[in-house]
Amino acid sequence: MPTLPRLRGSDPKTALRTVRINSADRHLLCSGGLHSIRPCRGNERFAAVHDQLGRLYRSGREAAKLVLLPVLRPRRVDVCCCGLSKTGTHSLAGIFENYRSAHHPDAEIRFPLATDCLKGRLDIARARTILSRRDRLLRLEMESSTLAGILIEPLVQACPDKKFILTLRDVYSWCDSWIDHSINSPPAPGSPFAALDRVRLRLDEIRPTKYDSPLVERGCAPLASYFQLWTDHNTRVLRSAPQNRLLIVKTPDITPRLPEIAEWAGIPAMSLRSDRAWLFAATRKHRVLSTLDPDYVQETAERYCGVLMQRYFPDVLPA
């Protein structure tokens, strides 16, 4: 195989001097039409040029977006819901549907970052750079995702103007809802959520006790896995999000607090979709927590969630 050319600089005309290409193809490449050319079989040098110029072309388009999008698509609001799954993240995305709103945006990029974060091997500076660039390209006005809560530390630094809503639900009703979803719609083996759940539920560390049998029989994690996740996620957000940029909204209060949410975000209350405030509810409720030993549930909650439950839900007990 012949030696492939080493291209220098970003000028297509300079790059093309390293390889023999007919004048018609040279004109197409230099004029930005490189996407319409396909390398011929056996012409490895052309293939190398085509590939490298393709990357330059895509980088140029991305750079142009970073310059033009703030002018062409200015943000009217910049809000992120970073609560746990099953606390109303779907609903918040729906409530803001009159704006550029998305649930789990950029998941293919954020899943690996979130997993690395939970494993304690995330490069914060690198994550901050990636999140900043992606945020400027997507130009969303509301993003709602549990991944944002996991990545809250670099996200706060990457997006200094972004405001955050932490949807918060008492650990008992939240856990029942999570288990309902796991039974009704279990994540596919090998899916990003299955891999993420294995890490954040600490499935390789926390072993089931004899009291977890009703959970294990349904293919669920031990109770301690859910309760520690509830505390870990919420503590992470409360610790990392600046208080002047954070609004805590309890799940049952989402609808009645819509006027307050709108005022806090700086938008008209009538622009929010109150009819979208109860999305993705469980299709079937199993109430698995009620099948566990009540003392075991109470003791596990006090051990893992006592401080936050006492602060935000002092009067809530297992159903």
Secondary structure, 3 states (H helix, E strand, C coil): CCCCCCCCCCCHHHHHCCCCCCHHHHHHHHCCCHHHCCCCCCCHHHHHHHHHHHHHHHHHHHHHHHHHHHHHCCCCCCEEECCCCCCCHHHHHHHCCCCCEEECCCHHHHHHHHHHHHCCCCCHHHHHHHHHHHHHHHCCCEEECHHHHHCHHHHHHHCCCCEEEEEECCHHHHHHHHHHHHHHCCCCCCCHHHHHHHHHCCCCCCCCCHHHHHHHCCCCCCHHHHHHHHHHHHHHHHHHCCHHHEEEEEHHHCCCCHHHHHHHHCCCHHHCCHHHCCCCCCCCCCCHHHHCCHHHHHHHHHHHHHHHHHHHCCCCCCC
